[in-house]
């Protein structure tokens, strides 16, 4: 039997391994949280997008995006694989070695994700795309 997410949130909102209290605010280190805030919607998120820069052979940096997906449970049991697998305990990480348009198409074609979660991931991808551009054009004032 699957436990409803609001019951999980009620039990873990004050004591969570991801909870960080700083400067009077509550933050989270949950990898599936798209905002970093410690609240119910971030705790129940099932998808997230993160970005990084990887070095290529020509000593240049390439922007890559990674898609984090929460594991599903079969018959109430979570199973994990070996340490070399891309599956972690709570989520799996899929590297998208494409640019923004291909990554957005991949997010749009996900199965077992509702449209609200896909839209949240697409907004996160757009924000990451804007903040991680390698060459920013000069504006004339």
JOVEN-V746326 format. One record per residue. N is the residue number from 0. RES is the residue in one letter. SS is DSSP state (H for helix, E for strand, - for the rest). PSI is psi in whole degrees, -180 to 180 (NA if undefined). D_CENTER is the distance of its C-alpha to the mean C-alpha in Angstrom with 1 decimal. Layout:
n = (N & N)
res = (RES & RES)
ss = (SS & SS)
psi = (PSI & PSI)
d_center = (D_CENTER & D_CENTER)
This chain:
n = (0 & 1 & 2 & 3 & 4 & 5 & 6 & 7 & 8 & 9 & 10 & 11 & 12 & 13 & 14 & 15 & 16 & 17 & 18 & 19 & 20 & 21 & 22 & 23 & 24 & 25 & 26 & 27 & 28 & 29 & 30 & 31 & 32 & 33 & 34 & 35 & 36 & 37 & 38 & 39 & 40 & 41 & 42 & 43 & 44 & 45 & 46 & 47 & 48 & 49 & 50 & 51 & 52 & 53 & 54 & 55 & 56 & 57 & 58 & 59 & 60 & 61 & 62 & 63 & 64 & 65 & 66 & 67 & 68 & 69 & 70 & 71 & 72 & 73 & 74 & 75 & 76 & 77 & 78 & 79 & 80 & 81 & 82 & 83 & 84 & 85 & 86 & 87 & 88 & 89 & 90 & 91 & 92 & 93 & 94 & 95 & 96 & 97 & 98 & 99 & 100 & 101 & 102 & 103 & 104 & 105 & 106 & 107 & 108 & 109 & 110 & 111 & 112 & 113 & 114 & 115 & 116 & 117 & 118 & 119 & 120 & 121 & 122 & 123 & 124 & 125 & 126 & 127 & 128 & 129 & 130 & 131 & 132 & 133 & 134 & 135 & 136 & 137 & 138 & 139 & 140)
res = (X & X & X & X & X & X & X & X & X & X & X & X & X & X & X & X & X & X & X & X & X & X & X & X & X & X & X & X & X & X & X & X & X & X & X & X & X & X & X & X & X & X & X & X & X & X & X & X & X & X & X & X & X & X & X & X & X & X & X & X & X & X & X & X & X & X & X & X & X & X & X & X & X & X & X & X & X & X & X & X & X & X & X & X & X & X & X & X & X & X & X & X & X & X & X & X & X & X & X & X & X & X & X & X & X & X & X & X & X & X & X & X & X & X & X & X & X & X & X & X & X & X & X & X & X & X & X & X & X & X & X & X & X & X & X & X & X & X & X & X & X)
ss = (- & - & - & - & H & H & H & H & H & H & H & H & - & - & - & - & - & - & E & E & E & E & - & - & E & E & E & E & - & - & - & - & - & - & - & - & E & - & - & H & H & H & H & - & - & - & E & E & E & E & E & E & E & E & E & - & - & - & - & - & E & E & E & E & E & E & E & E & E & E & - & - & - & E & - & - & E & - & - & - & - & - & - & - & - & - & E & - & - & - & E & E & E & E & E & E & - & - & - & H & H & H & H & H & H & H & H & H & - & - & - & - & - & - & H & H & H & H & H & H & H & H & H & H & H & H & H & H & H & H & H & - & - & - & - & - & - & - & - & - & -)
psi = (129 & 131 & 132 & 148 & -29 & -29 & -41 & -44 & -41 & -33 & -30 & 4 & -27 & -28 & 104 & 147 & -18 & -9 & 132 & 124 & 121 & 129 & 38 & 1 & 161 & 124 & 167 & 149 & 19 & 126 & -20 & -3 & 127 & -16 & -24 & -4 & 147 & 90 & 176 & -39 & -37 & -34 & -27 & 5 & 141 & -1 & 146 & 158 & 133 & 158 & 158 & 168 & 127 & 144 & 132 & -178 & -29 & 23 & 29 & 160 & 138 & 134 & 127 & 154 & 147 & 139 & 123 & 124 & 138 & 144 & 146 & 163 & 136 & 119 & 33 & 13 & 128 & 129 & 143 & 163 & -165 & 171 & -25 & -8 & 158 & -5 & 125 & -174 & -48 & -20 & 167 & 149 & 124 & 120 & 130 & 100 & 37 & 179 & -172 & -42 & -42 & -36 & -38 & -36 & -38 & -42 & -39 & -27 & 7 & 143 & 161 & 24 & 134 & 167 & -30 & -43 & -39 & -42 & -39 & -41 & -37 & -37 & -40 & -41 & -42 & -41 & -42 & -37 & -40 & -34 & -16 & 23 & 141 & -37 & 118 & 127 & 148 & 135 & 137 & 134 & NA)
d_center = (26.0 & 22.5 & 22.2 & 21.2 & 18.1 & 20.4 & 22.5 & 19.7 & 18.7 & 22.4 & 22.8 & 20.0 & 19.8 & 22.3 & 21.7 & 18.2 & 17.3 & 14.3 & 16.7 & 18.1 & 21.0 & 21.9 & 24.5 & 25.0 & 21.4 & 18.8 & 15.4 & 12.7 & 11.1 & 8.9 & 5.8 & 4.3 & 6.2 & 5.9 & 9.5 & 10.4 & 13.3 & 14.6 & 15.5 & 15.6 & 13.2 & 10.3 & 11.6 & 11.9 & 8.5 & 8.0 & 5.2 & 2.0 & 3.9 & 5.7 & 9.5 & 12.5 & 16.2 & 18.1 & 21.9 & 23.9 & 27.5 & 29.1 & 27.7 & 25.4 & 21.7 & 19.5 & 16.1 & 13.5 & 10.0 & 7.7 & 6.0 & 4.6 & 7.1 & 9.1 & 12.6 & 15.5 & 18.8 & 22.1 & 25.1 & 23.3 & 22.6 & 19.5 & 20.3 & 18.8 & 20.2 & 21.6 & 20.2 & 20.1 & 17.9 & 14.3 & 13.8 & 13.2 & 14.5 & 11.9 & 9.4 & 9.9 & 8.7 & 10.3 & 11.5 & 12.6 & 15.7 & 16.7 & 16.9 & 15.2 & 17.5 & 16.9 & 13.1 & 13.7 & 16.2 & 14.0 & 11.5 & 14.8 & 16.3 & 13.9 & 16.0 & 15.7 & 13.3 & 15.1 & 15.6 & 14.3 & 10.7 & 11.2 & 12.7 & 10.0 & 7.6 & 10.9 & 11.7 & 8.6 & 9.7 & 13.2 & 12.8 & 11.4 & 14.2 & 16.7 & 16.0 & 15.9 & 19.0 & 21.5 & 24.6 & 25.1 & 28.4 & 31.1 & 32.2 & 35.9 & 36.9)
